[in-house]
Amino acid sequence: MGYLDRAKVFYYMLIIIGGSLIISSLFRENIKSKDDLKNISAIFENSVLRVIQKRNSHSFSTRLTYSYYVHLYKYSNDFMVVGDFEKDFLKAAFEKEVHAGDTISIQVSERGFNMLNTKRIIRIFGISTNKATYMDCNRSIEEYNKSGYILLGFVLLIAGVFFLKRIKDTR
């Protein structure tokens, strides 16, 4: 496989990745305000911080990703906290003040609400008790909507098409 063939494969991959990012951004659930969320009031069972080690094949380095899950009594789903632990979710206070058997309220999207008891992961946009709020859904919605994947998708798509055209013009 020559240099131009490898370059073509790379540029086609850019186009495919860019198109995938655009499509996934366009079909993502639209959440604009707290009114778009459903409230679930349930008994807290436990919570788990999962650490996943991902290896970068190009630089042979590893990076850790963190996900925080809440389990509720009578629900088979894993409820995943959306957002940054330091600024969006008061993890330390939540773990210190909320215990198994306490009643908590979580806010989830309508799609998540419709997936209850399907053993699928559901994103949590807000967590509170009758005493405190540990994750404000307004901040979570803001973070959720900040996603720049559609812009990145267009950049990758345009770059792939531009470089493919350039290769074709040089032949």
PELIN-V115391 format. One record per run of one state. SS is the DSSP state (2 for helix, 1 for strand, 0 for the rest). FROM is the first residue (numbers start at 1). TO is the last residue. If there is no record, write none. Layout:
ss = (SS,SS)
from = (FROM,FROM)
to = (TO,TO)
This chain:
ss = (0,2,0,2,1,0,1,0,1,0,1,0,2,0,1,2,0,1,0,1,0,2,0,2,0)
from = (1,3,27,34,37,57,61,73,78,82,89,90,91,98,103,110,115,121,129,133,136,137,146,149,171)
to = (2,26,33,36,56,60,72,77,81,88,89,90,97,102,109,114,120,128,132,135,136,145,148,170,171)
